[in-house]
Amino acid sequence: MRIAAWNVNSIRARLDHLTDWLRAANPDVLCLQETKVIDDDFPANSFSRLGYECAWTGEKTYNGVAILSRHALHDVTIGHADARAEDSARLIAATVQGVRVLSAYIPNGKTLDSPSYAEKLEWLARLRKTLDATCKPEQAIVLGGDFNIARDERDVFDPEQMRGKIHFSEREHQALDEVLSFGLTDSFRAFTEEGQLFSWWDYRMGAFRRNRGLRIDYLFVSKVVKEALRTATIDIEPRTWPKPSDHAPVLIEFDL
């Protein structure tokens, strides 16, 4: 099975890129983030023509997540287990061929002194509670998406410049580690220890050309999936296309 995650930064703006990429990469499942459309405007027909069933939740202008699958989607759930009326569209889950797949878009946090930073930490704590309430560590789980956190020094273009700032602060690392202590592993690090391999680059200051990026997009997997992994990669080609998303897709392949 091939599962991917991609923050497309507006499904309307990137629909051609997305359909081109689906044809080329042919994933079984794709977790999308930042679709930025209300539910009625989600382009499900564009994906059904390519053989994908869709589940989504969105809102105008911001956020929005989805799961596209070549196989039937079962037990679709939206939001945290303790869902609140004011929650943004940032989490969706479904079971595909026995694998529980979650597509997550973690809040940015803005700055360490912003109320959004505390909200980011709380969101991650709620994600851990959702995993505890809805999943079991021994089952096949893939948690994919844009986490807006670079995990260690290999995942930032300049560790000293980034240290203690948003996306690379101690409390963010602790909050993400608590999520992963459920029994999840960074699939990418199962294959390489190399640094300077990123999934996001700012649009400004030639960041992509200069490879001044962050690795903040992940596919975290449970033990049974980790043991079946064949590959884990970042596909940077779509970041070279005209008017790209600022994120690149991340992919895994495994045999279960």
C-alpha positions as CSV (number, residue, x, y, z in Angstrom):
1,M,0.0,0.0,0.0
2,R,1.2,3.5,-0.8
3,I,0.0,6.3,1.5
4,A,0.9,9.9,1.1
5,A,0.3,13.3,2.8
6,W,0.4,16.7,1.2
7,N,-0.5,20.2,2.4
8,V,-1.7,21.6,-0.9
9,N,-2.2,25.2,0.3
10,S,-5.6,25.6,-1.4
11,I,-7.2,22.8,-3.4
12,R,-8.7,25.3,-5.8
13,A,-5.4,26.9,-6.7
14,R,-3.6,23.5,-6.9
15,L,-6.2,21.2,-8.3
16,D,-4.3,20.6,-11.6
17,H,-1.1,20.0,-9.7
18,L,-2.9,17.6,-7.5
19,T,-4.6,15.6,-10.2
20,D,-1.3,15.5,-12.2
21,W,0.5,14.2,-9.2
22,L,-2.1,11.6,-8.4
23,R,-1.8,10.2,-11.9
24,A,2.0,10.1,-11.7
25,A,2.5,8.9,-8.1
26,N,-0.6,6.7,-7.9
27,P,-1.0,6.5,-4.2
28,D,-3.6,4.2,-2.7
29,V,-4.4,6.9,-0.1
30,L,-3.7,10.6,0.1
31,C,-4.1,12.7,3.2
32,L,-4.6,16.4,2.3
33,Q,-4.3,19.5,4.4
34,E,-5.1,23.1,3.9
35,T,-7.8,22.5,1.3
36,K,-9.3,25.9,2.1
37,V,-12.8,25.3,0.8
38,I,-16.2,24.7,2.4
39,D,-17.6,21.2,2.1
40,D,-19.9,22.0,-0.8
41,D,-17.0,23.3,-2.9
42,F,-14.7,20.3,-2.4
43,P,-13.9,18.9,-5.9
44,A,-14.8,15.3,-5.2
45,N,-15.8,14.7,-8.8
46,S,-12.3,15.5,-10.0
47,F,-10.9,12.7,-7.8
48,S,-13.7,10.2,-8.5
49,R,-12.8,10.3,-12.2
50,L,-9.4,9.2,-11.2
51,G,-10.8,6.3,-9.1
52,Y,-10.6,7.9,-5.6
53,E,-13.3,7.9,-3.0
54,C,-13.2,11.0,-0.8
55,A,-13.9,12.1,2.8
56,W,-13.4,15.7,3.8
57,T,-14.2,18.5,6.2
58,G,-13.5,22.1,5.3
59,E,-14.2,25.8,6.0
60,K,-13.9,29.0,4.0
61,T,-10.4,30.4,3.3
62,Y,-8.6,28.4,6.1
63,N,-7.7,24.9,7.2
64,G,-9.5,21.9,5.7
65,V,-8.5,18.2,5.6
66,A,-9.4,15.3,3.4
67,I,-8.6,11.6,2.7
68,L,-8.6,10.3,-0.8
69,S,-8.6,6.5,-1.3
70,R,-8.7,4.0,-4.2
71,H,-10.3,1.6,-1.7
72,A,-13.5,1.9,0.3
73,L,-13.4,4.3,3.3
74,H,-14.9,3.0,6.5
75,D,-15.7,4.5,9.9
76,V,-15.0,8.1,8.8
77,T,-14.7,10.4,11.8
78,I,-14.2,14.2,11.9
79,G,-12.4,16.1,14.6
80,H,-11.1,15.1,18.0
81,A,-12.8,12.6,20.2
82,D,-13.8,15.6,22.5
83,A,-15.1,17.6,19.5
84,R,-16.2,21.2,20.2
85,A,-18.5,23.4,18.2
86,E,-15.8,26.0,17.7
87,D,-13.1,23.5,16.4
88,S,-11.5,24.2,13.0
89,A,-11.4,21.6,10.2
90,R,-8.1,20.1,11.1
91,L,-8.6,16.3,11.6
92,I,-10.3,13.5,9.7
93,A,-9.8,9.8,10.0
94,A,-11.0,6.7,8.1
95,T,-10.2,3.0,7.9
96,V,-8.8,1.8,4.6
97,Q,-8.0,-1.9,4.0
98,G,-7.7,-2.4,7.7
99,V,-5.4,0.6,8.2
100,R,-6.6,3.5,10.4
101,V,-5.6,6.6,8.5
102,L,-5.6,10.1,10.1
103,S,-5.1,13.3,8.2
104,A,-4.1,16.1,10.5
105,Y,-3.3,19.8,10.1
106,I,-1.7,21.1,13.3
107,P,-2.1,24.8,14.2
108,N,0.8,27.0,13.2
109,G,1.2,28.6,16.6
110,K,2.4,32.0,15.2
111,T,4.8,33.0,17.9
112,L,5.7,31.7,21.4
113,D,3.9,34.6,23.1
114,S,0.8,34.3,21.0
115,P,-2.5,32.7,22.3
116,S,-2.2,30.5,19.2
117,Y,0.9,28.8,20.7
118,A,-1.0,27.6,23.7
119,E,-3.8,26.5,21.3
120,K,-1.3,24.5,19.3
121,L,0.0,22.7,22.4
122,E,-3.6,22.0,23.5
123,W,-4.5,20.7,20.1
124,L,-1.7,18.2,20.2
125,A,-2.7,17.1,23.7
126,R,-6.2,16.5,22.4
127,L,-4.8,14.5,19.5
128,R,-3.1,12.2,21.9
129,K,-6.4,11.8,23.8
130,T,-8.1,11.1,20.5
131,L,-5.6,8.3,19.7
132,D,-6.1,6.9,23.2
133,A,-9.9,6.9,22.8
134,T,-10.2,5.6,19.2
135,C,-7.1,3.5,18.4
136,K,-4.9,0.8,19.9
137,P,-1.1,0.8,19.5
138,E,-1.1,-2.7,18.2
139,Q,-3.3,-1.9,15.2
140,A,-2.2,-0.6,11.8
141,I,-2.2,3.2,12.0
142,V,-0.9,5.9,9.8
143,L,-1.1,9.5,11.1
144,G,-0.1,11.9,8.3
145,G,-0.1,15.6,7.7
146,D,1.4,19.0,8.3
147,F,2.5,19.2,12.0
148,N,4.2,22.6,11.9
149,I,7.0,21.3,14.0
150,A,10.5,20.3,12.9
151,R,11.5,17.4,15.2
152,D,15.3,17.8,15.5
153,E,18.3,19.7,14.1
154,R,18.4,17.6,10.9
155,D,15.0,19.0,10.1
156,V,15.8,22.7,10.0
157,F,18.0,24.7,7.7
158,D,19.7,26.5,10.6
159,P,19.3,25.0,14.0
160,E,20.9,27.8,15.9
161,Q,18.7,30.4,14.2
162,M,15.6,28.4,14.8
163,R,16.2,27.1,18.3
164,G,13.6,28.3,20.8
165,K,11.4,29.8,18.0
166,I,8.1,28.7,16.6
167,H,8.2,25.3,14.9
168,F,11.4,24.4,16.9
169,S,10.7,25.1,20.5
170,E,11.0,22.7,23.5
171,R,7.3,22.7,24.4
172,E,6.3,21.9,20.8
173,H,8.8,19.0,20.8
174,Q,7.5,17.7,24.1
175,A,3.9,17.9,22.9
176,L,4.7,16.0,19.7
177,D,6.7,13.4,21.6
178,E,3.7,12.8,23.8
179,V,1.6,12.1,20.7
180,L,4.2,9.7,19.4
181,S,4.6,7.9,22.7
182,F,1.2,6.4,21.9
183,G,3.3,4.0,19.9
184,L,4.0,5.8,16.6
185,T,7.3,6.2,14.7
186,D,8.6,8.7,12.2
187,S,8.6,6.6,9.0
188,F,11.1,8.8,7.2
189,R,13.7,8.2,9.9
190,A,13.3,4.5,9.5
191,F,15.3,4.9,6.3
192,T,17.7,7.8,6.6
193,E,19.5,9.8,9.3
194,E,20.5,12.4,6.7
195,G,19.7,16.0,7.5
196,Q,18.8,19.0,5.2
197,L,15.9,17.0,3.6
198,F,12.9,19.2,3.9
199,S,9.2,19.2,3.1
200,W,8.4,22.9,3.3
201,W,10.1,26.0,2.0
202,D,9.0,29.7,2.3
203,Y,7.9,31.3,-0.9
204,R,10.2,34.3,-0.1
205,M,13.9,34.9,-0.5
206,G,14.6,32.0,-2.8
207,A,14.2,29.6,0.0
208,F,13.5,26.6,-2.2
209,R,16.4,27.3,-4.5
210,R,18.7,27.8,-1.5
211,N,17.2,24.8,0.4
212,R,16.4,26.8,3.4
213,G,13.5,24.7,4.6
214,L,11.9,22.6,7.3
215,R,10.8,19.1,7.5
216,I,7.3,19.5,9.1
217,D,5.2,17.0,7.1
218,Y,5.2,13.5,8.4
219,L,3.7,10.0,8.1
220,F,3.8,8.6,11.6
221,V,3.2,4.8,11.8
222,S,2.4,2.2,14.4
223,K,4.7,-0.7,15.0
224,V,3.0,-3.2,12.7
225,V,3.2,-0.7,9.8
226,K,6.8,0.2,10.6
227,E,7.8,-3.5,10.4
228,A,6.2,-3.7,6.9
229,L,7.7,-0.5,5.5
230,R,9.5,-0.6,2.2
231,T,10.1,3.0,1.5
232,A,9.6,6.5,2.9
233,T,10.3,9.5,0.7
234,I,9.7,13.2,0.1
235,D,8.7,14.1,-3.4
236,I,10.1,17.6,-4.0
237,E,9.3,17.7,-7.7
238,P,5.9,19.4,-7.3
239,R,7.6,22.2,-5.4
240,T,9.4,23.0,-8.7
241,W,6.2,23.5,-10.7
242,P,4.7,26.9,-11.4
243,K,2.7,28.4,-8.6
244,P,3.3,25.4,-6.3
245,S,2.2,24.6,-2.8
246,D,5.0,25.6,-0.3
247,H,4.9,21.9,0.9
248,A,6.0,18.8,-0.9
249,P,4.2,15.4,-0.7
250,V,5.5,12.7,1.7
251,L,5.0,9.1,0.8
252,I,5.4,5.6,2.3
253,E,5.0,2.1,0.9
254,F,4.4,-1.0,3.0
255,D,3.2,-4.5,2.7
256,L,0.5,-5.7,5.0
